[in-house]
Amino acid sequence: MVTIHPVADVVISLLLLTGGFFTLVGALGLVRLPDFYSRLHGPTKATTLGVGSVVVASMLYFKLKTGDIAITELLVTVFLFLTAPVSANFIAKAAMHLKVERSEETRGQPWDQ
């Protein structure tokens, strides 16, 4: 059994806490924000920052534990960072095309001009 350096334990723990924090903030944003366009922002950030931090922590842990590079986790992280913003943009454009209602606080309504 390979032991992990205490500094690495702290880094992994911080990444996990950061991931948990961003996931919690994204979930709260999904529940609390007033309209579809605002709510779309929260889960996108939760996916990229929250899940990304957890996967990077997992990659670091298993790299230090086994010595092997976790290529699947690296690919998952790259996939998340590439697809989450693009899919959110497509969803927002589709909602704009369908004229989904927005709250009065939502700024920037280019489709009304």
C-alpha positions as a printed Julia matrix, in Angstrom:
113×3 Matrix{Float64}:
   0.0    0.0     0.0
   1.42   3.37   -1.05
   1.0    6.26    1.35
   0.2    9.73    0.07
   2.11  12.79    1.24
   0.16  15.0     3.71
   0.45  18.01    1.38
  -1.2   15.99   -1.38
  -3.95  15.04    1.07
  -4.59  18.73    1.72
  -4.64  19.58   -2.0
  -7.04  16.71   -2.75
  -9.26  17.73    0.16
  -9.33  21.35   -1.02
 -10.26  20.26   -4.53
 -13.08  18.11   -3.15
 -14.34  20.95   -0.94
 -14.15  23.39   -3.85
 -16.07  20.97   -6.04
 -18.7   20.47   -3.36
 -19.03  24.24   -2.85
 -19.52  25.01   -6.53
 -21.98  22.14   -6.91
 -23.97  23.47   -3.95
 -23.94  27.02   -5.33
 -25.06  25.73   -8.73
 -27.93  23.78   -7.16
 -28.99  26.83   -5.14
 -28.83  28.96   -8.28
 -31.05  26.49  -10.09
 -33.64  26.7    -7.33
 -33.44  30.37   -6.35
 -32.88  32.39   -9.52
 -35.98  33.98  -11.05
 -36.18  32.8   -14.65
 -34.94  30.24  -17.15
 -32.06  32.34  -18.46
 -30.71  33.06  -14.99
 -31.21  29.47  -13.85
 -29.23  28.18  -16.81
 -26.08  29.84  -15.49
 -25.95  27.99  -12.13
 -25.83  24.37  -13.3
 -23.34  25.24  -16.04
 -20.9   26.59  -13.47
 -21.61  23.64  -11.18
 -20.75  21.25  -13.97
 -17.55  22.9   -15.08
 -16.13  23.97  -11.73
 -17.78  21.57   -9.29
 -17.58  18.28  -11.12
 -14.3   19.35  -12.73
 -12.69  19.88   -9.31
 -13.91  16.51   -8.05
 -12.6   14.7   -11.14
  -9.23  16.48  -10.9
  -9.04  15.47   -7.22
  -9.77  11.89   -8.21
  -7.1   12.01  -10.93
  -4.53  13.35   -8.48
  -5.41  10.77   -5.82
  -5.13   7.77   -8.13
  -1.98   9.14   -9.79
  -0.3    9.34   -6.38
  -1.79   6.04   -5.18
  -1.05   3.84   -8.2
   1.44   5.88  -10.21
  -0.64   5.5   -13.37
  -2.09   8.4   -15.3
  -5.89   8.33  -15.18
  -6.54   8.98  -18.86
 -10.28   8.29  -18.62
 -10.72  10.89  -15.89
  -8.66  13.35  -17.91
 -10.92  12.77  -20.9
 -14.03  13.23  -18.75
 -12.66  16.56  -17.47
 -11.86  17.79  -20.99
 -15.28  16.66  -22.19
 -16.99  18.54  -19.36
 -15.04  21.74  -19.92
 -15.8   21.67  -23.64
 -19.42  20.58  -23.7
 -21.05  22.35  -20.73
 -20.64  25.93  -21.99
 -21.5   24.98  -25.57
 -24.65  23.1   -24.57
 -25.74  25.96  -22.28
 -25.31  28.37  -25.18
 -27.41  26.17  -27.47
 -30.13  25.82  -24.83
 -30.2   29.6   -24.27
 -30.42  30.27  -28.01
 -33.26  27.77  -28.35
 -35.1   29.43  -25.46
 -34.61  32.83  -27.11
 -35.95  31.44  -30.38
 -39.01  30.02  -28.57
 -39.42  33.34  -26.7
 -39.35  31.76  -23.25
 -40.6   34.27  -20.68
 -38.09  36.12  -18.55
 -38.32  38.09  -15.34
 -38.09  41.87  -15.19
 -34.64  41.66  -13.55
 -33.07  39.83  -16.47
 -30.73  42.17  -18.29
 -29.99  42.15  -22.0
 -32.93  41.21  -24.2
 -31.49  41.36  -27.72
 -34.38  39.41  -29.22
 -36.84  42.32  -28.45
 -34.99  44.88  -30.54
